[in-house]
Amino acid sequence: MKRLPIWFKYLASVLALTVSLSFVVGEVVRTFETKYLSDRMDAQIKANFQAITAALSPDVASHRSQPLNEKLALMAKHYPDLCYVSILDNYGEQVGKWGDKPHDNNPMALNFSNSIDSGVSSIGSMQISMSKKQMMADINMHVEQMRFYTALTLLSLSFLIYLISQWMIFSPLSRINQKLIHIYSRKGDKSTINVDEVTRLEYGVEQLEEHLYKLKTREQQLENAKREADAANIAKSQFIATMSHEIRTPMNAIIGAIDLIKEEPLPAHCKEINNMADEAAHLLLKQLNDILDFSKMDLGKLVIDKKDFDVAELGHQTFSMLKECCKKDLTLNFNNQLGQLSVAHTDEGKLSQIITNLLDNAIKFTHTGEVSLTLNHHFPNGLCIQVTDTGIGLESADTELIFQPFKQKDATFTRHYSGVGMGLTITKRLVELLEGTIAIDSELNKGSEFTVIIPCQMKEKVVHKDSKLPLSERIDSNNIHILLVEDNMANQLVARTILEHAGFKVTTADNGIEAIAAMKRNPFHLILMDLQMPEMDGFSACEAIRDLNEHGRTLPILAMTANVSFEDRQKCHEVGMDDFLAKPANKQTMLDAITSWLGKKPIHFNNS
């Protein structure tokens, strides 16, 4: 039965049900109609008995058999179902008779008996037997008619239901089964091909349930793996951040020491060695920054810090710095087409990193020719940065590849060019973080052009009269007393030497407690504060100094630390620090920050 199609089972069931119901309906009709006609015949005979016996009583009383038999024969003509009549007197002697008496157990006969009265007393009795043949023939005909109509009705109704079921159930079921057969055939499963649709569907549901269970198990495994991967990624990023701090601290001393050595009168070969060390240190610092930035991007911790700044000045400073470092025979061009509308409202640090990465990439892959930086407006509101070179260029198929992390044109690039292939990846992500776009137009062996569009509000530059004055004309450094709070002796020595060479008076402290004690002894014009120190860190020391007196509340305090995360910057602002210098900070950056803040805040020198 499992191999028979469902439509065949349906038709067989309908036929069996039709035959069964037709038979049952016929028998029910037969039972009720037999009882009904028998009761009706009995009622008719009983109703006519009185008239019949009244007509026959004179002949019965006088025992006239011949007239009595003639009357009985005449009565039989009016009752076609009458088969036997017998009239007896009070002594049981038969007075009249018509027909043959049926057998006592004859099922086709109905027997009736009634007394014959003369008006005063009973003079005899009459027995009548009625035949049921005609009645049964009529009943059988009615039964067959009812069976026919019942079967016709059931078949018509079943056919209508079949048509509806075919449209709503069987056809969709058939299509599903055809797909299941196709699936099982591809899998090589022959066990479900020669079975009916329902069995195949049951098997399919079991397979689906098993698949869903496996899928749910797999999803749970993937979720667990994702949580483990996220935890590992967080641990990796935390490790990178920690290592970044640990590496930046000695790097600050290395770069600072190299800057100081540059100012000393050295033999030519020593200067060359010092310059090589300087280049190596800055390359190491750049790669360290790239790794840290990439780690922050993975964690989604890069935060936009928008403010107004002069893009033209930023571009010129970046361009000049790279131009000084460039040892190739290249023509470097800076085209500023911003005009007076050169102040942009966006993230200065990230825009500087974008320009630096693009210029550094162009210089790296250009051996002869020129590299150009162009700043222009992108209307209606935006900044357009273009970096063009005449370098090795790219094929069109490689233009998207270079924006992927740790990717270069081919494996030989690692040997010919320095770097690990993260610069352009970071650049693209920074551009997207600023809601901008980056595009590349490149041709192999002819050069490349990178175009960055940053949506931002551009404003007119406001020129301050003393902004172009040198440090010596803006500040008398000989009268400036700076407190340097640094626990690392190498960094302390380098920073102190830089400040003293610039003409500042410097007092040092190894931790926050010593810094507070120094503040109580002497007034200062500015504090350079490290953050991570023993006994008392820079955050606690800053809060204590701000609460110390009026002088402490107005004194510029600049954080100088290897912790460069947004959270550290935010915490510095919350505890009352005025600015943030990331280690390693070169000489010029440090002096520019000091110069800027010495003229910004009015300082109250009192001990109250």
ZAMINU-44499 format. One line per field, with one value per residue (C-alpha): residue number from 1; x, y, z; residue in one letter. Coordinates in nm, 3 decimals. Example, Ala and Ser with C-alpha at 12.3 -4.5 7.8 and 13.67 -1.06 7.14 Angstrom:
BEGIN
baro: (1	2)
px: (1.230	1.367)
py: (-0.450	-0.106)
pz: (0.780	0.714)
torgu: (A	S)
***
This chain:
BEGIN
baro: (1	2	3	4	5	6	7	8	9	10	11	12	13	14	15	16	17	18	19	20	21	22	23	24	25	26	27	28	29	30	31	32	33	34	35	36	37	38	39	40	41	42	43	44	45	46	47	48	49	50	51	52	53	54	55	56	57	58	59	60	61	62	63	64	65	66	67	68	69	70	71	72	73	74	75	76	77	78	79	80	81	82	83	84	85	86	87	88	89	90	91	92	93	94	95	96	97	98	99	100	101	102	103	104	105	106	107	108	109	110	111	112	113	114	115	116	117	118	119	120	121	122	123	124	125	126	127	128	129	130	131	132	133	134	135	136	137	138	139	140	141	142	143	144	145	146	147	148	149	150	151	152	153	154	155	156	157	158	159	160	161	162	163	164	165	166	167	168	169	170	171	172	173	174	175	176	177	178	179	180	181	182	183	184	185	186	187	188	189	190	191	192	193	194	195	196	197	198	199	200	201	202	203	204	205	206	207	208	209	210	211	212	213	214	215	216	217	218	219	220	221	222	223	224	225	226	227	228	229	230	231	232	233	234	235	236	237	238	239	240	241	242	243	244	245	246	247	248	249	250	251	252	253	254	255	256	257	258	259	260	261	262	263	264	265	266	267	268	269	270	271	272	273	274	275	276	277	278	279	280	281	282	283	284	285	286	287	288	289	290	291	292	293	294	295	296	297	298	299	300	301	302	303	304	305	306	307	308	309	310	311	312	313	314	315	316	317	318	319	320	321	322	323	324	325	326	327	328	329	330	331	332	333	334	335	336	337	338	339	340	341	342	343	344	345	346	347	348	349	350	351	352	353	354	355	356	357	358	359	360	361	362	363	364	365	366	367	368	369	370	371	372	373	374	375	376	377	378	379	380	381	382	383	384	385	386	387	388	389	390	391	392	393	394	395	396	397	398	399	400	401	402	403	404	405	406	407	408	409	410	411	412	413	414	415	416	417	418	419	420	421	422	423	424	425	426	427	428	429	430	431	432	433	434	435	436	437	438	439	440	441	442	443	444	445	446	447	448	449	450	451	452	453	454	455	456	457	458	459	460	461	462	463	464	465	466	467	468	469	470	471	472	473	474	475	476	477	478	479	480	481	482	483	484	485	486	487	488	489	490	491	492	493	494	495	496	497	498	499	500	501	502	503	504	505	506	507	508	509	510	511	512	513	514	515	516	517	518	519	520	521	522	523	524	525	526	527	528	529	530	531	532	533	534	535	536	537	538	539	540	541	542	543	544	545	546	547	548	549	550	551	552	553	554	555	556	557	558	559	560	561	562	563	564	565	566	567	568	569	570	571	572	573	574	575	576	577	578	579	580	581	582	583	584	585	586	587	588	589	590	591	592	593	594	595	596	597	598	599	600	601	602	603	604	605	606	607	608)
px: (0.000	0.289	0.379	0.031	-0.017	-0.239	-0.497	-0.549	-0.596	-0.842	-1.053	-1.045	-1.156	-1.439	-1.564	-1.552	-1.729	-1.994	-2.070	-2.084	-2.306	-2.536	-2.584	-2.646	-2.891	-3.081	-3.115	-3.228	-3.491	-3.599	-3.644	-3.840	-4.056	-4.137	-4.253	-4.443	-4.629	-4.700	-4.850	-5.047	-5.186	-5.276	-5.456	-5.650	-5.763	-5.867	-6.050	-6.249	-6.312	-6.634	-6.788	-6.688	-6.820	-7.149	-7.200	-7.116	-7.297	-7.644	-7.481	-7.268	-7.568	-7.768	-7.465	-7.510	-7.174	-7.243	-7.344	-7.070	-6.801	-6.925	-6.900	-6.549	-6.444	-6.587	-6.399	-6.073	-6.102	-6.087	-5.784	-5.520	-5.283	-5.549	-5.444	-5.666	-5.999	-6.166	-6.494	-6.571	-6.882	-6.879	-6.821	-6.513	-6.680	-6.576	-6.872	-6.690	-6.346	-6.146	-5.790	-5.523	-5.405	-5.030	-4.785	-4.784	-4.414	-4.441	-4.253	-4.437	-4.780	-4.956	-5.228	-5.525	-5.821	-6.146	-6.489	-6.817	-7.107	-7.479	-7.543	-7.624	-7.362	-7.071	-7.171	-6.824	-6.476	-6.291	-5.919	-5.742	-5.390	-5.236	-4.938	-4.632	-4.489	-4.607	-4.516	-4.167	-4.130	-4.219	-3.983	-3.697	-3.757	-3.747	-3.433	-3.253	-3.363	-3.231	-2.904	-2.867	-2.942	-2.718	-2.429	-2.484	-2.489	-2.181	-1.987	-2.081	-1.985	-1.664	-1.575	-1.630	-1.419	-1.155	-1.139	-1.101	-0.847	-0.658	-0.624	-0.555	-0.377	-0.280	-0.115	0.099	0.173	0.277	0.508	0.668	0.714	0.873	1.124	1.187	1.240	1.487	1.671	1.682	1.795	2.086	2.181	2.161	1.884	1.660	1.462	1.203	1.146	0.901	0.678	0.362	0.361	0.270	0.542	0.790	0.676	0.709	1.061	1.128	1.000	1.224	1.518	1.428	1.402	1.741	1.886	1.741	1.889	2.228	2.190	2.100	2.395	2.619	2.486	2.555	2.907	2.956	2.819	3.058	3.342	3.246	3.246	3.584	3.714	3.578	3.738	4.065	4.039	3.979	4.271	4.485	4.389	4.449	4.786	4.869	4.764	4.978	5.275	5.222	5.257	5.562	5.728	5.634	5.799	6.154	6.084	6.021	6.369	6.527	6.371	6.427	6.791	6.840	6.687	6.924	7.226	7.132	7.199	7.549	7.857	7.935	8.165	7.997	7.994	7.841	7.567	7.492	7.465	7.243	7.017	6.989	6.891	6.635	6.478	6.467	6.308	6.039	5.969	5.930	5.700	5.487	5.447	5.363	5.095	4.954	4.923	4.758	4.515	4.424	4.359	4.132	3.941	3.881	3.735	3.541	3.709	3.818	3.620	3.573	3.689	3.570	3.695	3.790	4.146	4.338	4.360	4.605	4.843	4.804	4.873	5.176	5.323	5.273	5.409	5.714	5.792	5.786	5.981	6.261	6.268	6.259	6.599	6.488	6.546	6.179	5.992	5.742	5.457	5.203	4.900	4.671	4.354	4.141	4.184	4.050	3.803	4.073	3.930	3.754	3.532	3.636	3.885	4.228	4.428	4.259	4.281	4.652	4.697	4.511	4.734	5.050	4.967	4.882	5.198	5.415	5.268	5.324	5.687	5.757	5.649	5.784	6.152	6.167	5.935	5.709	5.459	5.188	4.946	4.644	4.385	4.062	3.694	3.431	3.102	2.863	3.023	3.338	3.712	3.891	4.240	4.435	4.773	4.928	5.251	5.448	5.539	5.504	5.123	4.881	4.676	4.300	4.255	4.482	4.319	4.077	4.336	4.559	4.288	4.278	4.482	4.830	4.798	5.050	5.075	5.277	5.511	5.823	5.701	5.789	6.151	6.170	5.956	5.927	5.601	5.345	5.065	4.832	4.872	4.609	4.373	4.385	4.348	4.032	3.880	3.962	3.800	3.487	3.486	3.471	3.181	3.398	3.504	3.838	3.904	4.211	4.293	4.608	4.793	5.077	5.424	5.266	5.151	4.850	4.608	4.425	4.120	3.963	3.635	3.554	3.211	3.270	3.189	3.458	3.508	3.721	4.056	4.106	4.468	4.608	4.874	5.121	5.064	5.364	5.605	5.886	5.886	6.151	5.932	5.611	5.752	6.052	6.147	6.413	6.141	5.926	5.939	5.809	5.740	5.824	5.657	5.805	5.899	6.114	6.463	6.557	6.244	6.293	6.649	6.553	6.255	6.451	6.738	6.500	6.329	6.653	6.803	6.492	6.567	6.308	6.376	6.283	6.202	6.150	5.933	5.928	5.559	5.239	5.327	5.654	5.468	5.222	5.508	5.689	5.371	5.353	5.714	5.732	5.496	5.514	5.398	5.314	5.323	5.413	5.249	5.303	4.999	5.129	5.357	5.420	5.270	5.037	4.945	4.899	4.518	4.515	4.798	4.611	4.294	4.495	4.674	4.346	4.210	4.530	4.479	4.393	4.732	4.668	4.325	4.461	4.791	4.814	4.867	4.960	4.943	5.247	5.197	5.233	4.863	4.699	4.348	4.034	3.942	4.272	4.219	3.865	3.981	4.252	3.984	3.760	4.028	4.112	4.412	4.434	4.601	4.739	5.084	5.129	5.467	5.699	5.657	5.932	6.101	5.901	5.564	5.645	5.766	5.469	5.224	5.400	5.411	5.043	4.925	5.148	4.959	4.608	4.531	4.581	4.783	4.734	5.051	4.948	4.970	4.626)
py: (0.000	0.239	0.234	0.335	0.704	0.906	0.978	0.604	0.554	0.840	0.692	0.344	0.486	0.681	0.372	0.156	0.424	0.466	0.093	0.062	0.364	0.262	-0.082	0.059	0.319	0.047	-0.173	0.117	0.204	-0.158	-0.184	0.137	0.085	-0.279	-0.173	0.119	-0.085	-0.373	-0.137	0.033	-0.299	-0.408	-0.081	-0.109	-0.466	-0.382	-0.073	-0.281	-0.581	-0.435	-0.362	-0.703	-0.898	-0.698	-0.793	-1.159	-1.211	-1.318	-1.588	-1.700	-1.715	-1.924	-2.136	-2.054	-2.149	-2.088	-1.721	-1.672	-1.811	-1.591	-1.282	-1.385	-1.423	-1.080	-0.933	-1.090	-0.892	-0.566	-0.686	-0.813	-0.900	-1.129	-1.494	-1.680	-1.623	-1.870	-1.822	-2.043	-2.065	-2.073	-2.446	-2.417	-2.553	-2.387	-2.207	-2.031	-2.027	-1.861	-1.937	-2.164	-2.131	-2.044	-2.226	-2.106	-2.005	-1.846	-1.511	-1.373	-1.391	-1.161	-1.332	-1.153	-1.283	-1.117	-1.222	-1.191	-1.038	-1.052	-0.737	-0.922	-1.193	-1.348	-1.599	-1.693	-1.575	-1.485	-1.551	-1.362	-1.411	-1.132	-1.189	-0.964	-1.039	-0.719	-0.514	-0.661	-0.604	-0.239	-0.215	-0.373	-0.130	0.164	0.026	-0.003	0.348	0.486	0.300	0.440	0.796	0.765	0.631	0.898	1.172	1.040	0.995	1.344	1.496	1.293	1.398	1.763	1.722	1.545	1.834	2.084	1.861	1.815	2.192	2.270	1.957	1.689	1.912	2.106	1.778	1.626	1.918	1.893	1.519	1.567	1.803	1.556	1.275	1.498	1.578	1.215	1.103	1.348	1.221	0.861	0.777	0.520	0.417	0.696	0.690	0.395	0.506	0.714	1.089	1.099	0.853	1.053	1.374	1.213	1.109	1.461	1.614	1.380	1.479	1.848	1.807	1.636	1.909	2.183	2.014	1.995	2.356	2.471	2.279	2.432	2.781	2.727	2.612	2.916	3.143	2.990	3.020	3.383	3.461	3.295	3.482	3.812	3.745	3.656	3.969	4.187	4.021	4.074	4.440	4.491	4.324	4.546	4.856	4.751	4.672	5.002	5.186	4.983	5.044	5.413	5.488	5.392	5.521	5.863	5.858	5.726	5.984	6.265	6.168	6.152	6.500	6.633	6.471	6.639	6.976	6.876	6.941	6.592	6.455	6.392	6.013	6.041	6.270	6.016	5.737	5.955	6.034	5.662	5.596	5.878	5.732	5.383	5.512	5.705	5.405	5.185	5.443	5.461	5.084	5.078	5.344	5.147	4.830	5.020	5.198	4.870	4.714	5.005	4.969	4.600	4.688	4.986	5.219	5.489	5.801	6.115	6.438	6.719	7.075	7.375	7.383	7.519	7.240	7.434	7.475	7.108	7.001	7.231	7.103	6.739	6.798	6.986	6.716	6.439	6.654	6.693	6.316	6.225	6.107	6.037	6.260	6.359	6.680	6.736	6.979	7.126	7.291	7.481	7.583	7.644	8.021	8.199	7.916	7.691	7.613	7.274	7.130	6.765	6.540	6.700	6.399	6.153	6.391	6.439	6.062	6.025	6.285	6.139	5.782	5.883	6.093	5.828	5.563	5.782	5.859	5.494	5.366	5.656	5.638	5.923	6.205	6.389	6.358	6.621	6.707	6.916	7.060	7.189	7.240	6.979	7.160	7.222	7.133	6.931	6.896	6.729	6.584	6.454	6.282	6.218	6.038	5.913	5.586	5.220	5.233	4.942	4.728	4.783	4.438	4.533	4.864	4.707	4.463	4.737	4.849	4.505	4.455	4.303	4.297	4.419	4.376	4.056	3.879	4.046	4.386	4.287	4.250	4.565	4.799	4.841	4.811	4.543	4.659	4.834	5.200	5.220	4.990	5.225	5.524	5.384	5.304	5.651	5.807	5.594	5.688	6.054	5.956	6.026	5.835	5.735	5.647	5.546	5.602	5.412	5.287	5.040	5.201	5.548	5.642	5.672	5.935	5.898	6.122	6.162	6.348	6.447	6.608	6.900	7.265	7.500	7.842	8.148	8.164	8.425	8.547	8.647	8.915	8.728	8.381	8.404	8.542	8.309	8.156	8.399	8.699	8.555	8.424	8.509	8.148	8.249	8.353	8.042	7.776	7.432	7.132	6.803	6.501	6.178	5.850	5.716	5.855	5.836	6.023	6.270	6.342	6.389	6.616	6.821	6.869	6.982	7.231	7.369	7.409	7.612	7.839	7.715	7.662	7.302	7.126	6.747	6.513	6.131	6.083	6.261	6.299	6.477	6.698	6.816	6.884	7.087	7.287	7.378	7.501	7.691	7.855	7.720	7.847	7.501	7.131	6.839	6.537	6.167	5.948	5.610	5.657	5.475	5.590	5.843	5.855	6.166	6.167	6.180	6.433	6.664	6.653	6.729	7.022	7.168	7.157	7.295	7.671	7.937	7.896	7.522	7.586	7.820	7.647	7.480	7.104	6.903	6.523	6.359	5.984	5.672	5.593	5.725	5.578	5.792	5.678	5.815	6.146	6.166	6.091	6.358	6.611	6.496	6.541	6.891	6.852	7.111	6.919	6.581	6.504	6.149	5.988	5.990	6.364	6.528	6.849	7.082	6.932	6.971	7.331	7.429	7.293	7.474	7.800	7.770	7.716	7.970	8.249	8.102	8.098	8.378	8.227	8.346	8.318	8.302	8.051	8.094)
pz: (0.000	0.064	-0.305	-0.424	-0.506	-0.280	-0.552	-0.604	-0.230	-0.229	-0.512	-0.357	-0.025	-0.191	-0.375	-0.061	0.139	-0.131	-0.149	0.229	0.281	-0.006	0.146	0.493	0.360	0.168	0.472	0.685	0.423	0.405	0.782	0.820	0.510	0.599	0.940	0.795	0.529	0.766	1.019	0.744	0.613	0.963	1.024	0.696	0.768	1.121	1.000	0.744	0.970	1.119	0.779	0.642	0.943	0.939	0.572	0.634	0.971	0.823	0.613	0.903	1.137	0.887	0.785	0.416	0.278	-0.093	-0.066	0.191	-0.043	-0.325	-0.105	0.002	-0.362	-0.439	-0.139	-0.261	-0.583	-0.384	-0.180	-0.426	-0.137	0.021	-0.006	0.240	0.430	0.668	0.863	1.162	1.378	1.754	1.743	1.528	1.220	0.895	0.738	0.450	0.282	0.006	-0.106	0.036	0.388	0.398	0.620	0.976	0.956	0.615	0.642	0.342	0.510	0.756	0.964	1.121	1.332	1.449	1.588	1.396	1.596	1.521	1.716	2.041	2.071	1.887	1.621	1.490	1.388	1.068	0.992	0.714	0.566	0.359	0.120	0.156	-0.191	-0.355	-0.051	-0.046	-0.419	-0.372	-0.077	-0.276	-0.559	-0.319	-0.155	-0.491	-0.583	-0.254	-0.300	-0.649	-0.547	-0.240	-0.447	-0.712	-0.448	-0.271	-0.595	-0.714	-0.382	-0.372	-0.726	-0.636	-0.324	-0.532	-0.778	-0.494	-0.321	-0.646	-0.681	-0.315	-0.189	-0.441	-0.703	-0.450	-0.277	-0.609	-0.686	-0.342	-0.390	-0.731	-0.573	-0.291	-0.545	-0.730	-0.406	-0.294	-0.641	-0.631	-0.287	-0.411	-0.163	-0.339	-0.032	-0.065	-0.442	-0.457	-0.169	-0.153	-0.115	0.254	0.351	0.145	0.315	0.658	0.568	0.439	0.764	0.961	0.743	0.786	1.161	1.166	0.943	1.166	1.470	1.301	1.184	1.534	1.673	1.407	1.482	1.850	1.767	1.545	1.817	2.069	1.820	1.754	2.126	2.161	1.856	1.992	2.327	2.155	1.940	2.245	2.422	2.112	2.090	2.461	2.422	2.124	2.318	2.614	2.392	2.213	2.543	2.642	2.303	2.282	2.615	2.505	2.152	2.303	2.454	2.132	1.899	2.148	2.191	1.814	1.778	2.042	1.876	1.546	1.710	1.817	1.598	1.468	1.197	0.862	0.897	1.247	1.118	0.844	1.100	1.321	1.026	0.947	1.308	1.289	0.972	1.123	1.445	1.258	1.030	1.336	1.494	1.179	1.164	1.534	1.477	1.182	1.390	1.676	1.443	1.271	1.611	1.708	1.381	1.448	1.787	1.652	1.899	1.656	1.750	1.541	1.707	1.480	1.518	1.303	1.164	0.866	0.606	0.391	0.685	0.777	0.418	0.395	0.722	0.625	0.276	0.408	0.663	0.400	0.157	0.411	0.468	0.098	-0.025	-0.385	-0.685	-0.714	-0.782	-0.501	-0.570	-0.328	-0.493	-0.256	-0.441	-0.131	-0.125	0.182	0.257	0.402	0.748	0.762	1.035	1.061	1.244	1.207	1.326	1.093	0.796	0.866	0.873	0.541	0.369	0.523	0.418	0.060	0.020	0.183	-0.049	-0.357	-0.265	-0.185	-0.529	-0.738	-0.840	-1.092	-1.187	-0.948	-0.664	-0.621	-0.341	-0.442	-0.201	-0.353	-0.277	-0.351	-0.399	-0.242	0.094	0.103	0.069	-0.223	-0.169	-0.469	-0.457	-0.800	-0.883	-1.185	-1.016	-1.107	-1.127	-1.116	-1.347	-1.318	-1.163	-0.871	-0.776	-0.525	-0.393	-0.253	-0.009	0.155	0.475	0.445	0.063	-0.193	-0.568	-0.534	-0.292	-0.434	-0.308	0.046	-0.055	-0.271	-0.061	0.314	0.505	0.578	0.349	0.596	0.503	0.228	0.421	0.718	0.485	0.328	0.667	0.797	0.489	0.542	0.912	0.803	0.568	0.265	-0.046	-0.194	-0.558	-0.756	-1.121	-1.214	-1.520	-1.510	-1.540	-1.578	-1.230	-1.003	-0.879	-0.548	-0.495	-0.150	-0.096	0.264	0.331	0.570	0.621	0.484	0.647	0.588	0.765	1.040	1.055	1.397	1.392	1.613	1.469	1.240	1.498	1.606	1.952	2.084	1.996	2.143	2.472	2.684	2.757	3.011	3.253	3.204	3.475	3.370	3.596	3.418	3.583	3.437	3.605	3.319	3.366	2.995	2.887	3.170	3.060	2.693	2.769	3.021	2.775	2.497	2.727	2.872	2.521	2.435	2.732	2.983	3.350	3.436	3.763	3.753	3.959	3.944	4.038	4.132	4.501	4.417	4.168	4.436	4.675	4.406	4.341	4.708	4.705	4.373	4.124	3.767	3.428	3.287	3.379	3.149	3.315	3.245	3.322	3.435	3.734	4.063	4.396	4.230	3.861	3.649	3.672	4.052	4.057	3.817	4.029	4.343	4.178	4.051	4.406	4.560	4.511	4.253	4.088	4.047	3.895	3.623	3.547	3.201	3.247	2.937	2.942	2.785	2.763	2.553	2.610	2.294	2.315	2.299	2.651	2.786	2.607	2.744	3.098	3.070	2.981	3.267	3.535	3.409	3.178	2.902	2.620	2.521	2.375	2.248	2.298	2.124	2.081	1.878	1.981	1.757	1.856	2.224	2.192	1.972	2.231	2.515	2.319	2.233	2.591	2.762	2.587	2.619	2.993	3.247	3.533	3.891	4.097	4.461	4.740	4.886)
torgu: (M	K	R	L	P	I	W	F	K	Y	L	A	S	V	L	A	L	T	V	S	L	S	F	V	V	G	E	V	V	R	T	F	E	T	K	Y	L	S	D	R	M	D	A	Q	I	K	A	N	F	Q	A	I	T	A	A	L	S	P	D	V	A	S	H	R	S	Q	P	L	N	E	K	L	A	L	M	A	K	H	Y	P	D	L	C	Y	V	S	I	L	D	N	Y	G	E	Q	V	G	K	W	G	D	K	P	H	D	N	N	P	M	A	L	N	F	S	N	S	I	D	S	G	V	S	S	I	G	S	M	Q	I	S	M	S	K	K	Q	M	M	A	D	I	N	M	H	V	E	Q	M	R	F	Y	T	A	L	T	L	L	S	L	S	F	L	I	Y	L	I	S	Q	W	M	I	F	S	P	L	S	R	I	N	Q	K	L	I	H	I	Y	S	R	K	G	D	K	S	T	I	N	V	D	E	V	T	R	L	E	Y	G	V	E	Q	L	E	E	H	L	Y	K	L	K	T	R	E	Q	Q	L	E	N	A	K	R	E	A	D	A	A	N	I	A	K	S	Q	F	I	A	T	M	S	H	E	I	R	T	P	M	N	A	I	I	G	A	I	D	L	I	K	E	E	P	L	P	A	H	C	K	E	I	N	N	M	A	D	E	A	A	H	L	L	L	K	Q	L	N	D	I	L	D	F	S	K	M	D	L	G	K	L	V	I	D	K	K	D	F	D	V	A	E	L	G	H	Q	T	F	S	M	L	K	E	C	C	K	K	D	L	T	L	N	F	N	N	Q	L	G	Q	L	S	V	A	H	T	D	E	G	K	L	S	Q	I	I	T	N	L	L	D	N	A	I	K	F	T	H	T	G	E	V	S	L	T	L	N	H	H	F	P	N	G	L	C	I	Q	V	T	D	T	G	I	G	L	E	S	A	D	T	E	L	I	F	Q	P	F	K	Q	K	D	A	T	F	T	R	H	Y	S	G	V	G	M	G	L	T	I	T	K	R	L	V	E	L	L	E	G	T	I	A	I	D	S	E	L	N	K	G	S	E	F	T	V	I	I	P	C	Q	M	K	E	K	V	V	H	K	D	S	K	L	P	L	S	E	R	I	D	S	N	N	I	H	I	L	L	V	E	D	N	M	A	N	Q	L	V	A	R	T	I	L	E	H	A	G	F	K	V	T	T	A	D	N	G	I	E	A	I	A	A	M	K	R	N	P	F	H	L	I	L	M	D	L	Q	M	P	E	M	D	G	F	S	A	C	E	A	I	R	D	L	N	E	H	G	R	T	L	P	I	L	A	M	T	A	N	V	S	F	E	D	R	Q	K	C	H	E	V	G	M	D	D	F	L	A	K	P	A	N	K	Q	T	M	L	D	A	I	T	S	W	L	G	K	K	P	I	H	F	N	N	S)
***
